[in-house]
Amino acid sequence: MWTIENPPKCAINWSKTEKEKCVNSANAVLRGHEGDKEYEKNAIFACIRAAGKSTKKLDEGMAKLSKI
């Protein structure tokens, strides 16, 4: 699991608010799936989207996660 002090690599230089959004979304995706590389990839996508750093459209499942 990630923290604001230890966020995913993509978020290291983001603002505290962006890191909070990123970490909360990413950890929500990972809960119960720690160590699963596929979930980790999806967690990073959720992180980027939640922080407002993505311009790509979300599929329905990821859209729900970004509102967490």
Protein Blocks (a to p, Z undefined) as FASTA:
>chain_A
ZZfklccfklmmpcfklmmmmmmmmmmmmgopghiaklmmmmmmmmmmmnopafbdcdfk
lmmmmmZZ
